[in-house]
Amino acid sequence: MPLTVTIPDTVVDKCKQIAPDKTNIESFVIEAVSNYADELKERKDDPFFKFIENAKMSNKENLTDISENHDKYLY
């Protein structure tokens, strides 16, 4: 499906800096977005991230010690 997206010059410059030499920037951006979407999909199925999402929806106060006690909440 054709899709036109305007990408700020600063983002294009970042892509050019990290893309391999002689890489088509359009192809690079498509691959980067695809990889990012795959990563988000994997996170969606991860129990840790599910817990965080559920906690955010139920009660934000419960998140105050998550960095210290995340194992306790997962298992």
C-alpha positions in Angstrom: 0.0 0.0 0.0 1.5 3.3 -1.0 1.9 5.7 2.0 3.4 9.2 2.0 5.0 10.3 5.2 6.9 13.5 5.7 10.0 12.8 7.8 11.8 15.7 9.4 15.2 16.5 8.1 16.7 15.8 11.5 15.4 12.2 11.4 16.6 11.7 7.9 20.0 13.0 8.9 20.1 10.5 11.8 19.2 7.7 9.4 21.9 8.7 7.0 24.4 8.7 9.8 23.7 5.1 10.9 22.7 3.5 7.6 25.3 1.4 5.9 27.1 3.1 2.9 25.2 3.2 -0.3 21.9 2.3 1.4 18.7 3.7 0.0 17.3 5.8 2.8 13.7 4.9 1.9 14.5 1.2 2.3 16.4 1.8 5.5 13.4 3.7 7.0 11.0 0.9 5.9 13.2 -1.7 7.6 13.7 0.4 10.7 9.9 0.9 11.1 9.3 -2.8 10.5 11.9 -3.8 13.1 10.4 -1.4 15.6 6.9 -2.8 15.0 8.2 -6.3 15.5 9.8 -5.2 18.8 6.6 -3.6 20.0 4.7 -6.8 19.2 7.2 -8.9 21.2 6.9 -6.5 24.1 3.1 -6.8 24.0 3.4 -10.5 24.7 6.0 -10.1 27.4 4.7 -10.7 31.0 6.7 -7.9 32.4 5.2 -5.3 30.0 1.7 -6.8 30.4 2.0 -6.3 34.2 3.1 -2.7 33.7 0.2 -2.0 31.4 -2.3 -3.6 33.7 -0.9 -1.7 36.7 -1.1 1.6 34.8 -4.8 1.0 34.0 -5.8 -0.2 37.5 -3.8 2.0 39.9 -0.8 4.3 39.2 0.2 4.3 42.9 1.2 0.7 42.7 4.0 1.5 40.3 6.2 3.4 42.8 8.4 0.4 43.7 8.3 -1.6 40.4 12.0 -1.0 39.7 12.9 -2.6 43.0 10.3 -5.4 43.2 9.5 -6.3 39.6 10.4 -10.0 40.2 8.0 -10.2 43.0 5.2 -8.9 40.8 6.0 -11.2 37.9 6.2 -14.5 39.8 
